[in-house]
Amino acid sequence: MTSFEKKEHARQEAFETIWETQIDAVFTDVAAVYDKANDFASLGMLKGLRRRFIASIDVEPGQRVLDVCAGTNVIGIELLKKQPGLDVYAVDRSDAMQRVGKDRASQQGFEIKGHICDVHRLPFPDNHFDVVTLQYATRHLRVIDVFSEINRVLKPGGNFYHCDMLRPANKFIEEAYCLYLKGCLKTISWAIRSGPDAMACHGYFVDAIRLFYSTDELSRLLSELGFSHVTGRPMLGGTVAFHKACKA
Ligand SMILES: C[S@@+](CC[C@H](N)C(=O)[O-])C[C@H]1O[C@@H](n2cnc3c(N)ncnc32)[C@H](O)[C@@H]1O
């Protein structure tokens, strides 16, 4: 077993029940206010990060793009604003999040082809997409399985762009970050009157960061899975990072 397989095994053992029984209810609960709550929790920083992430993504007219764990379609919509000639697909397990996303896209005159499914098995043929994106969801997934699926559906030479909250490599930053997260989650849950599933998941959201990858670890994992030209760009003390990886 490689060290990454061991880590994935530990993550799965710790979180499998939550992933299978609670995460969907949490996103159903917050779907209507998800984007506003995120802006609040990040003290407005999320918009700036999103702008930088979108700017880092190279897209050309006519390309086929897949956004994995698309939620409310923030990435698909921003990519279509940047390049209206794209053919954009979205996959997510949450019908509630995708309904909000579909409405938001059509209100702005965009079409995003949504699929409701578990992303551990992507419902697309091999070598199908020019670009795949995945933002703020990998902590809730079996990473090796999903990244391998992404590699499968990308065309050779296609690019995978990833953005997520990661485990800071620096222990002091990690502790401060986890404290901040705990406080934030409590405040938001109270403000939006979260249901019992979201309330019960506060500890999980912090533990998921503690057991997650640092920027460098995620770069190494992508390379080990066969991606080439892997780059990882840590931001905000390594609490967030952008990765780009090419299908060889
Ligand atoms: C934090 S949201 C991020 C949404 C979006 N990418 C964004 O940046 O706003 C996480 C999303 O991952 C989805 N998700 C979590 N586990 C999933 C799984 N196993 N299969 C499909 N979607 C999943 C949730 O339904 C939710 O919409």
The ligand as an SDF file (V2000), in Angstrom:
LIG
                    3D

 27 29  0  0  0  0  0  0  0  0999 V2000
  -18.8810   22.8460   -0.7540 C   0  0  0  0  0  0  0  0  0  0  0  0
  -19.8810   22.4410   -2.1310 S   0  0  0  0  0  0  0  0  0  0  0  0
  -18.9540   23.1150   -3.4790 C   0  0  0  0  0  0  0  0  0  0  0  0
  -19.8120   23.4430   -4.6610 C   0  0  0  0  0  0  0  0  0  0  0  0
  -19.0960   24.1760   -5.8070 C   0  0  0  0  0  0  0  0  0  0  0  0
  -18.0270   23.3990   -6.3900 N   0  0  0  0  0  0  0  0  0  0  0  0
  -18.5640   25.5250   -5.3580 C   0  0  0  0  0  0  0  0  0  0  0  0
  -17.3610   25.7670   -5.4810 O   0  0  0  0  0  0  0  0  0  0  0  0
  -19.3650   26.3430   -4.8880 O   0  0  0  0  0  0  0  0  0  0  0  0
  -19.6030   20.7060   -2.2700 C   0  0  0  0  0  0  0  0  0  0  0  0
  -20.4800   20.0250   -3.3020 C   0  0  0  0  0  0  0  0  0  0  0  0
  -20.0140   18.6890   -3.4510 O   0  0  0  0  0  0  0  0  0  0  0  0
  -21.1400   17.8450   -3.6400 C   0  0  0  0  0  0  0  0  0  0  0  0
  -20.7580   16.4590   -3.2910 N   0  0  0  0  0  0  0  0  0  0  0  0
  -20.2060   16.0200   -2.1390 C   0  0  0  0  0  0  0  0  0  0  0  0
  -19.9690   14.6900   -2.2220 N   0  0  0  0  0  0  0  0  0  0  0  0
  -20.3850   14.2940   -3.4500 C   0  0  0  0  0  0  0  0  0  0  0  0
  -20.3860   13.0390   -4.1480 C   0  0  0  0  0  0  0  0  0  0  0  0
  -19.9260   11.9330   -3.5800 N   0  0  0  0  0  0  0  0  0  0  0  0
  -20.8690   13.0080   -5.4070 N   0  0  0  0  0  0  0  0  0  0  0  0
  -21.3410   14.1370   -6.0030 C   0  0  0  0  0  0  0  0  0  0  0  0
  -21.3680   15.3520   -5.3950 N   0  0  0  0  0  0  0  0  0  0  0  0
  -20.8840   15.4260   -4.1370 C   0  0  0  0  0  0  0  0  0  0  0  0
  -22.1990   18.4250   -2.7290 C   0  0  0  0  0  0  0  0  0  0  0  0
  -23.4970   18.0130   -3.1030 O   0  0  0  0  0  0  0  0  0  0  0  0
  -21.9600   19.9250   -2.9060 C   0  0  0  0  0  0  0  0  0  0  0  0
  -22.7560   20.4680   -3.9070 O   0  0  0  0  0  0  0  0  0  0  0  0
  1  2  1  0
  2  3  1  0
  2 10  1  0
  3  4  1  0
  4  5  1  0
  5  6  1  0
  5  7  1  0
  7  8  2  0
  7  9  1  0
 10 11  1  0
 11 12  1  0
 11 26  1  0
 12 13  1  0
 13 14  1  0
 13 24  1  0
 14 15  1  0
 14 23  1  0
 15 16  2  0
 16 17  1  0
 17 18  1  0
 17 23  2  0
 18 19  1  0
 18 20  2  0
 20 21  1  0
 21 22  2  0
 22 23  1  0
 24 25  1  0
 24 26  1  0
 26 27  1  0
M  CHG  2   2   1   9  -1
M  END
$$$$
